[in-house]
Amino acid sequence: MLLTNVINNGMVQLFTGGREGIWPYLFYSDGVVYIKHKAFQITITTEQIVETVRSQLRQICANIIRSQAPGFKFDNKGIAKHPDFFFEFLTLEDYLELLARFTILRTKNDVTIGPLNKIRQMQTDGEIVASLPTEFTTDKRAGMLSRFFSVVFGKLLGMLDKKQEMLRKQVEEELVKHLGLTPYWESAKTIPGKGGTEYRWFWLGACYLRDHPGIAEFEGDGNLFEVFTSMLALVTKLAGDELRKQMPQHYLNHLTRYLDSVIELPLSVRAGGILPDFQGEIDRYTGAKGKAKGRELICTLCNSDYPTEEQSDNAVLFQPWVYKNKLSLYAGANAGGVCAICAIELMLRQILQKGQLRLTGSKFEALRTKYLAVYPNFFFTAETGAMVQGILDQLQDINFFTVRRQLERRDITVRELLKLEAFAASNSNQNKPYIYIDEEEERVEDVETFADEGDGEEAASQSSSNERSYIKFEKTAYPGMCFFGMRAGKDNDDTSTWAMPAFLALALPLVTNTKVVISEMPLPLFSSGYDFRETVFFDAPHPYLDRLLKGKRVRVNELLKKVQLLTSVYSVNLDTYAKQGKPEWKHLSQIARDLETDPLFLFSYLRKQQRSENRDALRSNEVDQYIHIYQTILEEDLGIIQNCVDRYTVFYRGGYQTHSILKPIDIVAKAIINSPMNIEEEDLLWQIQGELKSWLDRVRSRQATGYALFWGKDVDSHEAPAVREFVRYFNNEVFLNYCQGERGILRSRLNRFKDGCEAYYIYLRNTQRILEQEQEAVPEPVL
């Protein structure tokens, strides 16, 4: 967890800061081994630990909250929402300045159009007096004003409790005078709110903009930002002390008990520590679940007994309104709870993500991010930790078109992996796409403008950044575990979202000598690499990966083989389906399912490529590659296709056309498929031999394509036994064994079997075991 990383950073600083005689030496995911002088003595109290961790959190969070306001947004009612952790790290002045600035920055469109139409409708229905002006010329500035009025008069003054009603009214009156809204205020009160929407703020925003038509957002005297800050300065002057008391502190107050229970130090170092209260936690959990009424919320992430609140959609990175199996049956609400400690962890994830991500809840889940946690095999030293973090920091988007071109139809090796552009040092990181959310249109867009899609690999190279980008986290000083996410492209389906993350998960251990866990969970599954023995662990991967990898756990001795398998299958996908620079990964499920059903499907994809390009024959280099994949990567024996081709090439050559190459197989297969069910096997074999003999006679007389090797007396002495052997082998091995003696199965499998035979035939020709040109030049004997 990121909180664990912050704690570890704080402990390293606490041990070593300003001290000589002690050094951090080995870094684990869950702790550090130090070296110290024998005479050096140190004592650390819980108070020191808590203050150090709080200082670390403030250092990490405060500036980012002020500059990026993660989780701050407006809903469709114009109400501002933000996580409560803002109050933990911001002073009142910082908080008010954030409200003013980001109300402007987060309003992209004119949001007053719909509400003003609703006001006109209420006026038509007689709910509002007809004299109320409702015709305005508005733009997005009116939306900024209406939203800020809601922030100040609704949210901010709403923080004052009922005992301070007089103060609230006083502040409200002063603000109305300050803004010059006195002529409109009483009329605005007559506009009813419906469905949680306060329509009066939209009307007041339109009125203010009509009275100040030339007002700018940040430029010039009296701009919107100055108006907003002057309003907030007045609020601070009149009610600042009371508002400071109302800024809730929900999270950091619980660090003392948490840190005291999770940090383990030598007894000679720890002062005043206490043991965790396991009995208290189980009693609280049992009581919360067992009460008949008034059930308490339980943290759906950790089950701890820390104070728990209902999930908020602007503070969590997953949808809050989903089923949780830790809720009681027939519960009134279907959202689980998040405790104070888990809320800090989610806060760190929301704050530390690089780029302009401001997505929460369903919008964050819509990214379908795959998270990769990188653990040391045993431990990191400062140097190896920095090396791994450096590789991840410069990690670029993987363009598999480039990978395929770089490999030049060779198997991928560790040397080739290290040369991939994704792992190469680059100065282009500043050009990576960031994403933002347009609240009004509720869609994710790329800020950067990319090249138009063209044809082939060049277009893929230009548009690869538009397919995927990484969700990384800010660097920390503790090299114990690295963590980042890969988000899906805009149009990616479930299969496509796993393609490049799965490849990277298998490649990273070979590049960095680490362990990797890949999951859709934003929280690491394991606290340490010691918790799992394998090198790569796939958590609930897509079924196509289960089919290809034959399991979710990959040991180090299997790693390179799995990378080669994945690379080969991805190349087949690109060869067959890629178009206009898009890899079309959605077909991976079909390819994996077909190869699991029958590895000979591999050659069917080669045939599909030939048909899509309107070519007459397969290319020799492609055939060599696919034969290599079949034998070496899929570890399949050429078996029956090799034996069939070897047997009929004894008496026949097919030339360079598909139908001619496969004619012997066609004749035998169709004879079996069309034969009567009650025919005797020997009769069938003699019948097929007769059909083949008749066809070979037509070949010799140039009435059919191809080339018969035997002429004259050799037809009876050499050709007949070869034909008999071929027919018998096809019947016994292909029909009875491969097709289980079922004519229907033979019919369904015939095409892929023929595709494999053609590929092997061309492979033989490539290796000069069949010399078509020379043999076609041999003159016919005179009979």
Secondary structure, DSSP 8 states (H G I E B T S, - for coil): -HHHHHHHHHHHHHHHTT-SSEEEEEEETTEEEEEE-TT----EEHHHHHHHHHHHHHHHHHHHHHHH-TT-EE-TTS-EE--TTHHHH--HHHHHHHHHHHHHHT--S-TTHHHHHHHHHHHHTTSS-TTS-------HHHHHHHHHHIIIIIIIGGGS-GGGHHHHHHHHHHHHHHHT-HHHHHHHHTS--BTTB-HHHHHHHHHHHHHSTT--SSSSTT-HHHHHHHHHHHHHHHHHHHHHHTS---SGGGHHHHHHHH----TTTEES-----HHHHHHHHHHHHH-SSS----BTTT--SS-EEE--TTT-SS-SSS--TTS-TT-S----EEEHHHHHHHHHHHHHBSSS----HHHHHTT--EEEEEEESS-B-HHHHHHHHHHHHT-----HHHHHHHHTT----HHHHHHSGGGS--S-GGGS--EEEETTTTEEEESS------SHHHHHHHHGGGT-EEE-B---S-TT-EEEEEE--TT--HHHHHHHHHHHHHHHHHHHSEEEEEES-SS-S-SSGGG--SSEEESS--HHHHHHHSSSEE-GGGHHHHHHHHHHHHHHHHHHH-BTTB--GGGHHHHHHHHHH-TTHHHHHHHHHHHHTT-SS--HHHHHHHHHIIIIIS----HHHHHHHHHHTTTEE-TTSHHHHTHHHHHHHHHHHHS-TT--HHHHHHHHHHHHHHHHHHHHTTSSSSEES--TTHIIIIIHHHHHHHHHHIIIIIIIIITTT-HHHHHHHHHHHHHHHHHHHHHHHHTTSS-HHHHHTS-----
